[in-house]
C-alpha cells in the first residue's frame, strides 16, 4: 500500500485496506492447507520417534518386559490414535474447535468480570442510594470484537482475519495436546510412564506458565510434587507432549511451510496496524463532528 495522504478520507482508506485483505485471504488459506497437509504426514512419524525416545531412555526394561505381542498391540494402538486425530486435522474441524475454545474463553472472562464487579460492590459497601451520588459508578460496555463468535469463513477485514488465524493456531495446539493426553493414557495402561499429567498442566506448559525440564522433541519432562505441602517431595515425570514448534524444528519442509505462512501473516499484521490507526481516526472524526453538531444545535436560538 502506498503512502497515505494524512487528509485522505478514513472510510475510503479502510475500504482499501479491506480490499487488500481480501486479496490476501486465498493465498493464506492455500498456505495453511499446505502446512496442515505436511503436519498430518509428519505427526505419526514424530509421535513414534518421541515414544521411542521415551521408552528407550526412561523405561527400557519395562518396555522389553511387556512381551512381543503386547509391544505390537501398543504400537498399533498408538498409531490408530494418531491416525484418527490426523484425519480431522483440517481447517474445517479446527474452526469448530476454535469456536469451542473461544466460547470457553469468553465464559471465563465473564466469570472473572462478574467476580470483579461483586468484589467492587462489596468494597463499595453494597447497594447505595442512587440519588446520593455515593458509590462507584460502573459502566457495562458492549461486547468487544474479541467477544463476537468466530466465523467459519475467513473474515475479509484485517483485524478479524488476524484474530481468526490466531484462534486457528490455538486450535492446532489444543488438538495435539488432546492427542498427547490420549497417548499418555495408553502408555500408562502399559506401565511405561508413572502418571498421566492433568490436561490443565499440559496447557500451562504450552502457554509458558509452567517451566519444564530439558527433554527431547515432543516429550515433556517435569518435576511433579507428591503432595500439597510446600516441601513435598517431587518425582520427575516424562510424558508425550506433541508441540508444533518441535515438529517444525525436526522437519525442514514443515518449518519452511510455517515460514511461508508467517510471511502472509506479517503482511496481514501490517494491514492490521494501518486499519487500527484509521479506525481510531474515523471514530475520533465522527465524535468531533457529533460534538460540533450538538453544540451548534443547542446554541442556535429556538424559534
C-alpha positions, 0 to 999 in steps of 0.5 A: 500500500502506498503512502497515505495522504494524512487528509485522505478520507478514513472510510475510503482508506479502510475500504482499501485496506479491506480490499487488500485483505481480501486479496490476501485471504486465498493465498493464506488459506492455500498456505495453511492447507499446505502446512496442515497437509505436511503436519498430518504426514509428519505427526505419526512419524514424530509421535513414534520417534518421541515414544521411542525416545521415551521408552528407550531412555526412561523405561527400557526394561519395562518396555522389553518386559511387556512381551512381543505381542503386547509391544505390537498391540501398543504400537498399533494402538498408538498409531490408530490414535494418531491416525484418527486425530490426523484425519480431522486435522483440517481447517474445517474441524479446527474452526469448530474447535476454535469456536469451542475454545473461544466460547470457553474463553469468553465464559471465563472472562465473564466469570472473572468480570462478574467476580470483579464487579461483586468484589467492587460492590462489596468494597463499595459497601453494597447497594447505595442510594442512587440519588446520593451520588455515593458509590462507584459508578460502573459502566457495562460496555458492549461486547468487544470484537474479541467477544463476537463468535468466530466465523467459519469463513475467513473474515475479509477485514484485517483485524478479524482475519488476524484474530481468526488465524490466531484462534486457528493456531490455538486450535492446532495446539489444543488438538495435539495436546488432546492427542498427547493426553490420549497417548499418555493414557495408553502408555500408562495402561502399559506401565511405561510412564508413572502418571498421566499429567492433568490436561490443565498442566499440559496447557500451562506448559504450552502457554509458558506458565509452567517451566519444564525440564530439558527433554527431547522433541515432543516429550515433556519432562517435569518435576511433579510434587507428591503432595500439597505441602510446600516441601513435598517431595517431587518425582520427575515425570516424562510424558508425550507432549506433541508441540508444533514448534518441535515438529517444525524444528525436526522437519525442514519442509514443515518449518519452511511451510510455517515460514511461508505462512508467517510471511502472509501473516506479517503482511496481514499484521501490517494491514492490521496496524494501518486499519487500527490507526484509521479506525481510531481516526474515523471514530475520533472524526465522527465524535468531533463532528457529533460534538460540533453538531450538538453544540451548534444545535443547542446554541442556535436560538429556538424559534 
